[in-house]
Amino acid sequence: MGEQTVALARDGFEAWQRGDFATLEAKLDPDVQWRWFEPGEWDCHNRGDVMRTLRERYQQGFAAGDLEFVDGGEDSVIVVAHPAAVGGDEWPEETATVISFRQGKAMDMRDFRTKGEALAAVR
């Protein structure tokens, strides 16, 4: 399942990088959650919230950043990004998002400050 899950994540992020929001939206469960390092107003509680945030990040140029895809175990993928490389010093040097899938749709997305923290969370 690991390679299939990584392919699902890669396909979704490639759609985002192309600005193909219809394809991306179809890959998200309606009840998808996206949580930041700490609970707060940035958290997304449904597909509409996630899509709004991804459109904002696309407009800010973050889709141009390099991404690393790491198998996170059964039905999960870790996507590592380097926001500061695109957004400047006010953005973190590294972030890692654990994305969990169910029936081919992203169900849960949880941000971590580093790849190491994300790896520790899935083990």
N, C-alpha and C positions, 0 to 999 in steps of 0.2 A: 504493500500500500504506500510506502514512503515515496517512491518515484512518481506515482500517480498524484499524490498530494502535492509534491513539489511542482509538478507540471500544472496543476490547478492554480497554485499561487502565482507561478510565473506567467501563466496566461492572463490572469487578472491584472497583474502589475504591468504587463506589456500593453494591455488595453488602456490602462491609465496613462502610460507614457505616450501613447498615440493620441490621447484625448478622446478615446472611444468610450464615452461614459455609459452608453446603452449596453454594451457588452459587459462592462465592469459591473453595472448594477444588477444584471442578470446572474452574476456569480455570487451575490450576497443574499443571505436569508433575510426575509423582511424584519426579523427580530434580532438581527446581528447587533452585537455589543462591541464597542471599541473603547477600551479604558486606558487612560494615561498612567504614568508611574504612580501618581497619587490621585485619589478621587477628587473630582472638581468639575467646574463648568465646562471644561474641554471634553469630557467624556461624551461618547455618542451612544444612544440607547435604541437606535433602530436604523434601518437602511437609509432613510432620508437624512438623518444626522451624519452618517458616514459619508454619503455621497456629497453633501454640502461641504464637509471638511476636505474631502479629496479634490473637489473642484477648486477650493481655495488654495490648497497646496499646489495644484497644477498651475494655477494662475501665478503663484509666487515662484514658479520655476523648479520646484522640487522634483518633478518628473524626470528632469534631466540628470539627476544624480545616479551614481552607480549603486546597485543593489547586490547583495549576496543572499542566496537561498540555501538554507541549511535544513536537513531533515530533522524534524522535531519529535520523531516517534510516530506512533499510530495516529493518523488523521491530523497531524500538526506540522507546521512549517515555521521556521524562524526566518524572518526577513531583516537583514542588517542593512542600515543606511547610515550615511554620514552627512547629516543636514548642514553642518557648518560649512562644508565644502561648497554648498550652493547658496545658503542663506546668510552666511557670515558668522561672526563671533558670537552673536546673541543666541545662536542655535547650538544644540549639543554637538559635540564632536562625533558621537556615535549613538545610535538608538537601535534597538532590536525589538521587533514585534512578533509575538507568538500568535499565529493564526490557526485556529482549530476549525476543521471542516466536518460536516455531516451531510451525507447524501449529495456530495459534490458542491455544496454551498458553504461559504464562509459563515460561521456561526458566532465566533468569539475572536476578538483581537485584543491583545494585551501588550502594552508597551513596557519595555524595560530600558534602563539607562545604558546597558552594555550587552554585547553578545554573551558574555560569561554569565550575567544574571539570567538571561533568557534560557540558556542551556541548563542552568541549575534548576530553573522552575519546571522544566519538562522532564527532568530525571527523577 
